[in-house]
Amino acid sequence: MIRPLILLAFWICLFMSHICSAQAQEFGFLNLVNMVPTHPPCEVMIDDKELMPGGLKACHATGWFIVPQGSYRMTLKIKGMENAKGAITIAPHTSTLCVIFLQQLGHHTDPNGKPIPPKIRIKRLQAHKTSRGRTLDIVSLCPERETFHIGGKPFALKPFDHAAVPEWSGAAWHVEHHQKSLGQCHGGEEKGHYTLLLASNHSGAYAALMLRTDPQELPPWMLEKKP
């Protein structure tokens, strides 16, 4: 997980170059996750500035950090792959989970029969409402319908499918695919909502990563004081 001070320094540098409004600035929250397994780190550029030195490693997340509201240009770079460009909008008081993954668009081969590699894509997922207990949501970013065994139970998921597991007690679960271990999703030590992401590199490698995805709140010192 990226150190908060590194991300804080990034946003300070980025917004020193912007014209500040005299009105109070509103903020939202962002968590970036790289679910492109077995590939080099993903370099994330926001408004042409590098988010973190060395890039975001495969199957890692930045963790939640505070972002001023607004729209930003984003460029994603992974060595050996075509860059992806787009925009992201941060709304006030909104927690946004953005997952970097691979997606095959159109044909898998060109007219000469040469394989067409998948493209880097980013998918926006909203944080869930705060739960009184422990809840788990499973999301597949794999290119085809796949069956995973999680905690000994089979889950057949199509691309972008969600599977809610409300009866989850917070226990650590083992994740398997085709009888191969993808690791263990850690237990939910605290009450709240968790999301288990499943993804593939489109070449036979799979990965799983679990995150805490409750809506975030500003620290007391950032809340506007009433007169």
N, C-alpha and C positions, 0 to 999 in steps of 0.2 A: 504494500500500500504506500502511496506517495506521501511524503511528509507534508503536513498542512502548511508549514512555513514556505515550502517551495511553491505551492499553488498560490499562496497569498502574495508572494513576491511577483509571480507571473501576472496576476490580475492588477496589481498596483502599477506595474510597468505598462501593461496594455492600456489602462484607462488614464494614465497620465498624458497619453497622446490624444485623448478625446476631449472635446469641449464639454465641461461639466455644466449641468443645469443648476440654476439657483434653487430649484425645488429639491425636496428631500428625495434621495435615490431609493428606489425599491429594489428588493433582491429576491432571487430564487435560488434553487439548489441543483447541482449537476453531479452525476456520477458516471464516468466513462469506463467501459469494460471492454477489454480486447479478448474476443472469443475466436481468434484465428490460431488454432493450435499448430505446433511444430514449425512456425514461421518466425522470422526475425521480429523484433519489437516494432510496433506501429508508431511512426512519428506523427504526432497530432499538431497541426498548425491552426491556430485560431486568430483570425484577422492578421495572417502572415507572421505570427509570432509563435515560437515553439512552446508547447505547453510544459514539457518536462525534458531535461537532458537525458539523452539515450533512448527516448521513446517509451511507450507503454508496452511492457512485456506481454507475451501471449498468456492467456488465462490469468490475467491480473486486472485489478480495478484501481482507479484513482482514489476511491472512497468519496464520500459526499463532501462537496465544498461549496462555499457561498459565491454566487455570481450576480453581478448587477443585471437587472432586467434589460432586455433588448435582443436584437438579432445580430448574429456573428457569422462570418464566413469561416468555414472549416475545410481543411484539406487533410486527408489521411494518406500516409505513405508507408508501404511495406516493401522492403527491398525485393526486387524481382517481380513485382506486380504493378499493374497500372494504377496510378493515383486515383483517388476518389475525391470529388469536391461537392460541396453543398452548403447549406446554411442551417443554423440552429437558433431557435427563439427561446429565450428564457423568460417565463412569465413570473410576475411577483408572487411570492409565497408558494410557488409550485416546485415540487421535487421531481426531477426528470432523470430517468435512467436511460443512457444511450449505449447500445451494445454494438460493437464493431464485429462484423462476421463476413463470411463469404457467401455469395449467391451466384448461381449459374443463370444467366439470362439468355433465352433463345436456345440456339443449337449448341451442342457440345463439341462439334467439329466444323471446320470451315469447308468450302467446296473441294479442297484438295485432300480432305480427310485428316488434316492436322488438328489436334485437340485445341479447343478454345478454353483458356483458363477461366475460372470463376472471377467475379469482380468483388472488390472490397465494397461493402455496404455498411450503413449504420442504421439501426432501428431504434426508435424511441419507445420506451415503455414507461408508463406512469407509475409512480409509487402507489401502494395500496393504502387504504384507510388503516389507521392505527387499530391493532387488534388487542383485545383484553387478554387473549391467551397466546398460543403459538400457532401460526398458520403457515403453510408452505404452498407455493405455487411453482409448478414445473413448466418451463418454456423451452421448446425445441427450435433451434435455428438450423437444423440439419436440412439438406436439400431434398430429402425424400422421407417417406413414412418410415420410422424406425421404432424398434421396441427396445426399451431399456428396463433393466431390473433394478429397482431402487428399494432398499430395505427388504429385498426378497420378493417384492411385488412387481408384476409386469406393467409397464406403461407404454402403450402404442401411440405414438404422437406423429402427426403430420407436420410439415413446415409451419412454424408460427403458432402451433397448437399450444394451449394452456391446459394444465391439469391441476385442479385445486386439490390439496390434501389437507382438509381442515382437521382431520383426526390426528394429525401429527403431534406427538407429545414433546418434541424437542430433542429426541434421541438422535445420535449420529447414525446415518444410514450409509451403507455401502452401495456404490453405483457401478453397475456392470452393463456391458454391451457385447453381445455374442460371446458370452462367458469370459470376457476380458474385463479386468478391473479398470475403472476410470478414476478410482480413488474413493475417498469417503467424504460425504458432505458433513461438515462439523455440526455438532448439536446446537440447538438454540438455547443458550444459557439464559437469555432474557426473553421475556414475553414480547411479542411483536410479530411482524410479517417478514417472511424470508422468501427469496426466489432462487430456485435452482435452474441455472442455464445449462443447456446441452447444445453442443455445436460440433462441426466437422471441418476438416481441411479439404474435403472433397477427394481425398486420396487414400482413404482408409483409416485415418486417425481421428479419434473423437476425444472430447474433453468435457468435463463438468465443473461448474463453479457455483457455489452458493453465496448469496449476498443478503444482507439485511436491507429491506426495502420499505421501511416505514417512512411516512412523510416527515420531512425535517423541519426544525423550528429555529428561528434566529436566537442567538444567545441574548440574554437580558440586556447586555450593554449596547446592543445594536437596535433595540426596540426604541421607537420614537417616544420620548417622554412627553406626557401631557402637561400643559401649563396648570 
